[in-house]
Structure formats: C-alpha cells, structure tokens
Amino acid sequence: MQLLVAASAAAHDAGIPLDDPMNLFIIASSLVTALAFVGIVGAFVLTALGRAD
C-alpha cells in the first residue's frame, strides 16, 4: 500500500492526472511488474549462491 501511495505521489509530481482510472491501473500494474522482476532476479541470485557453496 505504501508503494502505491509513493507511486501516486510521484505521478502527481510528474504531472500525470490521477483522476483517470487508466493511469491508476498503469501505476499499479507497473508496481506489480517491478515486484515480480525483483522476485525473479532474487530467485536467480539465491540459486547462484546456492550453487556457489
């Protein structure tokens, strides 16, 4: 929830209107995509560290 608030504040500062539901959907889907990417990279890193031992 805090990520969504921070992303909304950043979008507001960038001049992106938040009254359009599509803009909120784009912000939320971007956050989900970023979190999924971090999870995938983390899985690769943990796998690499596991094999390095």
C-alpha beads as a LAMMPS data file, in Angstrom:
LAMMPS data file: protein, C-alpha beads

53 atoms
52 bonds

1 atom types
1 bond types

-500.0 500.0 xlo xhi
-500.0 500.0 ylo yhi
-500.0 500.0 zlo zhi

Masses

1 110.0

Atoms # bond

1 1 1 0.000 0.000 0.000
2 1 1 2.836 2.362 0.789
3 1 1 4.358 1.640 -2.615
4 1 1 1.096 2.614 -4.299
5 1 1 0.931 5.841 -2.289
6 1 1 4.545 6.656 -3.165
7 1 1 3.959 5.879 -6.842
8 1 1 0.808 8.017 -6.854
9 1 1 2.704 10.904 -5.245
10 1 1 5.485 10.573 -7.824
11 1 1 2.948 10.507 -10.654
12 1 1 1.233 13.577 -9.224
13 1 1 4.584 15.382 -9.016
14 1 1 5.292 14.398 -12.628
15 1 1 2.002 15.955 -13.734
16 1 1 0.179 12.720 -14.531
17 1 1 -3.522 13.171 -13.729
18 1 1 -4.696 10.635 -11.170
19 1 1 -8.417 11.152 -11.752
20 1 1 -8.265 8.843 -14.789
21 1 1 -8.665 5.208 -13.671
22 1 1 -6.447 4.030 -16.528
23 1 1 -3.496 5.980 -15.120
24 1 1 -4.017 4.352 -11.716
25 1 1 -4.173 0.942 -13.405
26 1 1 -0.906 1.648 -15.232
27 1 1 0.777 2.708 -11.984
28 1 1 -0.466 -0.386 -10.131
29 1 1 0.486 -2.770 -12.924
30 1 1 3.937 -1.192 -13.153
31 1 1 4.442 -1.789 -9.437
32 1 1 3.351 -5.418 -9.767
33 1 1 5.685 -5.902 -12.724
34 1 1 8.592 -4.343 -10.813
35 1 1 7.958 -6.548 -7.779
36 1 1 7.764 -9.651 -9.996
37 1 1 11.042 -8.691 -11.668
38 1 1 12.724 -8.242 -8.283
39 1 1 11.421 -11.655 -7.227
40 1 1 12.736 -13.331 -10.367
41 1 1 16.159 -11.706 -10.032
42 1 1 16.221 -12.653 -6.353
43 1 1 15.460 -16.259 -7.231
44 1 1 18.326 -16.312 -9.714
45 1 1 20.694 -14.779 -7.165
46 1 1 19.694 -17.265 -4.467
47 1 1 20.091 -20.120 -6.926
48 1 1 23.546 -18.864 -7.907
49 1 1 24.567 -18.512 -4.280
50 1 1 23.270 -21.979 -3.526
51 1 1 25.356 -23.463 -6.313
52 1 1 28.416 -21.456 -5.292
53 1 1 28.544 -23.158 -1.879

Bonds

1 1 1 2
2 1 2 3
3 1 3 4
4 1 4 5
5 1 5 6
6 1 6 7
7 1 7 8
8 1 8 9
9 1 9 10
10 1 10 11
11 1 11 12
12 1 12 13
13 1 13 14
14 1 14 15
15 1 15 16
16 1 16 17
17 1 17 18
18 1 18 19
19 1 19 20
20 1 20 21
21 1 21 22
22 1 22 23
23 1 23 24
24 1 24 25
25 1 25 26
26 1 26 27
27 1 27 28
28 1 28 29
29 1 29 30
30 1 30 31
31 1 31 32
32 1 32 33
33 1 33 34
34 1 34 35
35 1 35 36
36 1 36 37
37 1 37 38
38 1 38 39
39 1 39 40
40 1 40 41
41 1 41 42
42 1 42 43
43 1 43 44
44 1 44 45
45 1 45 46
46 1 46 47
47 1 47 48
48 1 48 49
49 1 49 50
50 1 50 51
51 1 51 52
52 1 52 53
